Amino acid sequence: MRTPSALVRRRDPGSLARQLLLLQGLVVLVVVLVLGLVAWRQAQAAVESRATAQARSTAEAIADSPLVREAVVGPDPTGVLQPYVEQVRADTGISFITVLAPDRTRFTHPDPAEIGRPFLGTIAPALAGRTFTETSSGTLGPSVRAVAPVFAAGSDDRVVAMVGVGITVAAIGDDVTAALPGLLVAVLVVLAVGALGSWAISRRLHRQTHGLGAAPLVRMLEYYDAVLHAVREGLLLLDGDGRVQLVNDEARRLLDLDADVTGRHVSELGLSAELAATLSAQRPAADEVHVSGSRVLVVNQAPAIPRGRSVGTVVTLRDHTDLQALTGELDSVRSFAESLRAQAHEAANRLHTTVSLVELGRNAEAVEFATAELASAQQLTDRVVASVGEPVLAALLLGKAATAHERGVALEIDPDTAVGPTGIPGGDLVTIVGNLVDNAIDAALLGEPPREVQLAMEVVDGRLQVRVEDTGPGVSDPERVFDRGWTTKESAAPRGLGRGLGLALVDQAVRRNGGTVTVRPGPGGVFEVSLPVRTPAEAGR
């Protein structure tokens, strides 16, 4: 039983190169035949033109001869002229030369039997004193002939005789036939050169198309096009110079590209500087995280080396924006859960201490100890819940406060903090505030005691103002602090797998919501974020 591919091969009329060779061969053959026919006609016309010119010049030369002028008015024109014109005819290869009287009577003829008989053909122009040429049939068959007037001696207008010179069509055909071998050689040479050129082109095309026929190439193109547009990963094909050769729909969406970017260099696509540098370098890359515009992209890049020859790179892009946001929320929930676990552990210790004080009969100290710790925790919880109307953000701050306390850093929330519903997506708020607070806690640990982080949030003139300040050494490079990969932390994580990503995500989330973020270098880093507050109607759009 034949496989589908075998059936396709059987129905295929042959490779594209073979079909092209046959078509080119047919075209070359037709062109050569047409050119040969044209050359044949041109040769025939040239021979006829040459024969006409020869007949005319010969007729005029004989008509101007003094011998002829005297003989045609003498007592024996035939006896004088017949030997003369026959000698001329033999020397020039002319088919016939006839000297005739104005009344058409022949004085000479190649066939002596025709002498004295009337000349067949037109003589009126010659009688009028003008030499003319024509193609006409006579006793020797069709011929190209010229008839010239013979003027009386000393007169330029009295015609006393005429000279007819002709070359038969058969003789002209013999001349054309004589030129045929050279013409055939030229035609064969042109045909051979055309066939050789077609073969060379077909061989090259055969290598370039891998021996595929037109139908398989069309099907392959249709399948590839369908796959490229259907795949849910962004795909870029770059040539050796870093110019885009192919881009699918998903890549256009992820990179916010124009309708047509084919042929443009990656540096002209409006990408982030780091992503453009990675694509331009055309180095291998595996699961590198890049921030581009409002998205977090995972980039893979590998060289394209068909048959051992590098032709550029293949780049795939995956959108991890939503995943990154979910990860941020998960981190916040995890942080909150860990803080609750830590608080439960501390609560157990405080409970044991309180119970022991009661057992020792020191009831007053037990009540004072228990209420003091409870009041402090309740005071923080009450202040956060009262000041922050976003439940996710409130839970994040409580978790961050507990985490900071465990790490020896005091997280102070400004008493004037007041944030109601902002219309800003909760995931973006968690990304912005959570990463800024985490960064501030890490920075405070690098400074001298007391280690503190201060957070203030309020809505002013329709904008949410967020300020995070720490007691750390400050920011060493404010211009690069939001670049993906920039960090002051020691980490064993390889580049591209999350190191130096937090502030880049902050910058991305801020710009996505139409806000601004600024940083003061130090001492003590200060980050300020300004975001437009949206009404519920605007947030729903």
N, C-alpha and C positions, 0 to 999 in steps of 0.2 A: 504494500500500500504506500503510495507516494505521500510525502509530507507536504504541507501547504507551501513551504519554501521551495520544494522541488517543482510543484505545480507552477509557482510564480516564475521560476527560472525557465520552465518549458515554454510558457506562454510569452516570455520576454523575447522580443525580436532580436535581441543582441545588445551589446554594450553601447553606450552613447558614443564612444569613440568609433566603433564599427559602423554605426548608423551614419555618423558624420562623415566617415571615410567614403561610404557609398554615395551619399548625397554630394559630397565634394567631387568625387569621381564623375558622377553624372553631370554636375554643373560644368566641370572642366571639359568633359567631352563635348557637351552642347556648345560651350563657348569656343572651343577649338574648331568644331565643325562650322559654326557661323563665321568665325574669322577666316577659315579656309575658303568658304564660299565667297566671302567678301573679297579676299585676296585674289581668288580666281576671276571674279568679275572685274576687279581693278586691273588685273593683268590683261584680260581680254580687251577692256576698254583702252588700255595703254597700247596694245598691239594694233588695234583698229585706228587709234589716233596717229600712231607712227606710220601706218600704211597709208592713211589719208594724206598726211603731210608729204610722204615720199611720192605718192601719185601726183599731187599738186605741183610739187617742185620739179618733178621730171617733165610733166606736161608743159609747164611754163618754159623750162630750159629748151625743150625741143621746138616749141612754138617760136622762140626768139632766135633760133638758129638761122643764119643767112641761107644755108643750104636748103632748109625747108621752105623758106620764103620764096626762093627762086624756083625750086622744083615744083611747087604746087601750081605755078602759073606757066610752067614749061610744057613742052610737047609730050613728055613721058614721066608723069609724077611717080607712077608705081615703080618703074625701072630704077629711078634714082633713090626713092625713099625706102623701098622695101628692105634692101640690104642694110641700110643705115639704121633704121629703127629696130630691126631684128638684132643687130649688134648691140645697140643700146639696151634692148630688153634682156639679152643674155648677160650683159655686164651688170645690170642692176637687179636682176631677179624679179622684174615686173612680170605680171601674168600676161598682159597684152598691151600693145601700143598701136593705136589706129590713127592714121591721118585721113581726114575726110573732107569732102567738098562741102560748101554751104548747103547743097541740096541733099546731104547725108550720104553721098556716094563714097565708099571706102576706097582710099588709095593704097592702104597697107592693112595687113591683118596677119596674126600668127598662122592662121589657116588660109593658105592661098585661095582656097575655093570661095572664101567669103569676100575676096577683093572684088569690087564693083557692085556689091550688094549694099543696100541702105543700112546705115548705122542705127542700132536700136538704143533708144535712150533719149534723154532731154538734151537739146542743143540751143534752146532759145536764149539763155543767159550768155552763152558764148557768142552767138550771132550779134548780141548787143554789145560785144566787146568786153565781157567780164568773165574771168575764170571762176568756175564753181565746182563743187564736189557733191556726189550723191551715191547712194547705195541702190543699185538697180540690177536687174537680170538681163543678161545678154546671151550671146551664143555659147559662152564658156560658163554660164551659170551665174548665180548671184555674185556681185563684186562691188568693191568700193572703188569708185572711179572719179577722175578729175578731167574736166574738159576745158582747154584753154584756146582762145582765139589766135589765129595767125594773121597778122596785119600785112597789108601790101607794103613792099619796100618803099620807104620814104613817107608812109602814112601811118597815122595813129588811130584812125577810126574806120578804115575800110577793111572789113574781114574778108579774106580771100580763101581761108580754109580753117580747119579746127584740128586740134590734137587731143585725142582721148587716151588716157592712161588709166589702167585698172589693175587692181589686185583682187583675185577671187577670194570669196569668203573661205573656201577650202584651204587656200594658202595661209590665210590669217589663222585658221584653226590649227594648221600644222605648226605655226610659230607659237601659238598658245600651248599646244601639246608639248612642244620642246621645252617650255618653261615649267611644265608640270612636275618633273622630278625634283627640282629645287624647291618648289612650293610644298610638295609632299614632305620633303626632308624638314623644312621649317615647321610644318604642322606637327610632325612626329616629335620634334625637339620640344616644342611648346607643350605638347601632351605629356611627354615624359617628365618635364620640369614640374608641370602642374600635379601630376600623379605623385611625384616624389615629395613635393611640398605638402600635399594632402596626407600622405602617409606619415610624414614627420609630425604634423599637427595632431593626427589621430593618436599617434603613440604617446605624445605628451598629454593629451586629454585622457587617454586610457590610464596613465599613471595618476593623474590628478583626481579622477573620478573612481579610482580603484576598480575599474572594469565594470561599473554598474551601468545599467541602461537608463533611459530617460524615465520610464515609469517607476522603477525603484527609487530613483533620485527624487521624483516628485512626491512619492509616498513618504520617503524618509523626511523630506522637508516638512510635509504636512504633520507627520507624527511629532517631529522635534518641536515644531511651532506650538502644537497642542500641549505637549508636555511642559514647555517653557512657560506658557501662560497659565497652566493649571497647577503647577507646583506651588506649594505654600512657603517656600523659601526664596529669598531674593537671590538672583543669580546675575553676576557680571562676568563678561569675558573681556579681558584686556590684552592688547597686543604687546609686543616687546617694548614699545615706547610709552606704555601706560595710557593708551587711548582706548576708549570704549568701543568694542566691536559688537557687543550684544548685551542687552539688558531686558529682563522680563518685567512683567507688571508689578510683581511684589517688590522687586528692587526699586522700581520707580516710586512706589508708595513709601517704602521705608526710608529712602534717601531724599524724598520730596523733589524728584527730578522733573525736568521739563518733558514735553512730549517726545522730543527727538534729541538724544545726546550722543548718537553714534558718531564716532570720529573725534569727539572732544576728549581732552586730557582730563585725568581725574582731578587735577588741581583747578579745573574750570567748572566743577560740578557744585561748588558751594558747600563742600563737606567740611567737617571740623579739621583743623590743622593736623591733628594726630592721625585721624583716619585717612586723610589724603596722603600723609607721609607713608603710612603703612602700605597703602595700595600702590603708591609710586615706587616704593622700594622693591615690590614684587618678591618679598621674602616669604618663605613658608610661615603660616600662622595657623594655630589650632585653638579654637574657642577663646579668642581674645575678646574682651569686653570693651566696647567703645561707646561713647556718648556722642550721638549725632543729632543735632537739632533737639527735638523733644522726645527722642527715643533712646533706649539702651539696646545696643545691637551686639550680638555675638558673631564675630567675624572669623571665617575660615578661608585660608588662601593657599593655593597650591599651584606649582608651575604646570603648564600644559606642554607635554613633550611627546607629540605624535611621531612615531618612528625615530625616536632618539634626537629629534630636533626641537629646540625650545621655540614656541611661537607666542608665548605670553603667559598669562595666569588665569585661573578660574577662581572666582570669589563667590562664596555663599554667605548670606546674611540671614540671621534669625532675630526676630523681635522679642526681646526680653523685658520690655517696658512694664507690662502688666505683671509679669513674674517678679520683677524687681520691687514693684510697689507692694505686692502681696508678701514678698520676703520681708520688706520693711515693717509691715503690719505684724507679721508673725514674730519678728524680733521684738517688737514692742510688747506683744502679748506674752512672749517668753520672758522678757525682762520683768514684766509685771508679775508673772507667776513666780519667778525666782525671788522677787522682792517679798511676795506674800509668804513664800517658804521661809525666807530669812526672818520675816517678822513673826511667823509662827514659832520658829526656833527661839527667838528672843522672848516671845510671849511665854513660852514654856519655862524659860529660865526665870523670868520675872515672877511667874506664878509660883514656882518652887520657892523662890526667895520670899514672896509674900506669905506663903503657907508656913514656912519655917519661922518667920517673925511672929506669926499668930501663935504657933506652938510654943514659942519662947515667952509668950505672954506680952509681947511688945506690940500691942494692937495699934497704937497710935502711929508708930513708925511704919507698920505694915500698910495702913491706910494711906499715909503720906507718900510712901514709895510707889504704890500701885496707881494712885490718882495722878501723880506727877508724870509718869511715863505715858499713861493713857491720855492725859490732857494734851501732851506735846504731839502725839500721833494724831489725835482727833483734831487738834488745831490745824495741822497741815492738811488733813483730808478735807476739813470744812472749808478752808481757804481756797483750795484747788477747785472743789466742786462748786463753790459759790462764784468763783471768778471765771471759770472756763465752762462755756455752754456746750462745747463739743465733747461728747462722752469719750470718744476714742482718744482725743487729745488729753483729757483729764486723766484717763487711765495711764496714758504714756507718761505724764508728768509724775504721777504717784510712783510708777515703777522706776523712773529715772532717779527720783529722790531717794528711794530705798537703795538703788544700786550705788548712787554716789556716796551715801552714808556708809555702806559696806566697804567701799574703796577708800574711805578716809577723806572724802570731799564733801563740803557742805553746799548743797544746791539751794540757793535762796531765790524764792519767787517774790518779785516786787509786789508790795502791798497794793499798788495801784493797778495791778493786772486785772483786766476785765475784758473777756472775750465771749460774745454771744454767738449766735448762728452767723456764719460768714459767707455761706454759699460756696466756699472753697472745698474741693473734694477732701474728705478725711484722710485718704491715703496720701495726698500731697502734703497735708499738714503734718502727718506723722513723719514723712520723709524729710521735710524741712526742719522741723523742730527737733525730731529725734536725732538726726545726724549732727546738727549744730550742738546739741547738748552733749552727745557722746564725744564729739571732737573737743568740746570745752573741758569735759571731765578728764580726758586723756592729757590735754595740755596742762591742766591744773596740777596733775600728778608730777609733771616735770618741773614745777616751780617750788619755791620754798613755802613752808607753812606760814600762815594758815592757808589751806588750799580751798578756794571757793569758786563757785560758778553762780552767776547772777542771771536770772531770766526775767524779762519784762515783756508783756504783750498788752496792747491796747489798740482800739480802733479810733483813728483820728482822721477827720475829713473824708470818711468813706474808704479809708485804707487801713489794713491791719499792719501795725508796726510791731516787729519782733526784734528784740535786742538780747543777745547772748554774750556775756563777758566773763572771762576767766582770769585767774591770777598766774597763769603760766608765763613762759618766756616770750610769747608773742609769735607772730607769723613772719618767717624769714623772707618769703618771696610772695608778696600780695598779688603780683601779676599772674602767677601760675597756680595759685592756691586752688582754683576751680578746675584745673586741667585734670583729665582722667589719668591716674597713675601717679600724681604728685602726692607725696606724703612725707612726714617727718618721723613716722613710726618704723621701728624695726619689725620686719615680718618675714616669715619663712615662705609665705605664699608667693608663687611665681608671678611675674608681671603679667597682667591681663586677666588674672583670676580673682579680682576683687580688691586688690591692694590699691589704696588711693582713689576709691570710687565714691565715698560718701559725699564729699563736697561737690563733686561733679554732678551727683544726683540732685543735690540741693539746688545748684545752679540751673539744672534742667527743669526741675519742678517749679522753680520761681519764674523762669521765662515762659513755661507752659501756661502759667496763670497770669501772665502779663505784668509781673512784678519786677523788682530790682533787688540786688543784694550787693552790699559793700562790706569791706573789711578794713579794720585799722590794724597796722602791723604790730604795735606794742610799745612798751612792755605791757603784757596782758592783752590777749587777742580780743577784739570786739567785732562781732558780726551783726549787721543790721539788715533786716529784710522788710521790704514794703510790698504789700499785696493788695490789689483792689478787692474790696468786699462786694459780693454780688447779692442781689435780691433773690428770693426764692424763684421768681419767674425767670430771671437770668440764669440761675444755676440749673434750672430744668431744661434749658435749651441745649 
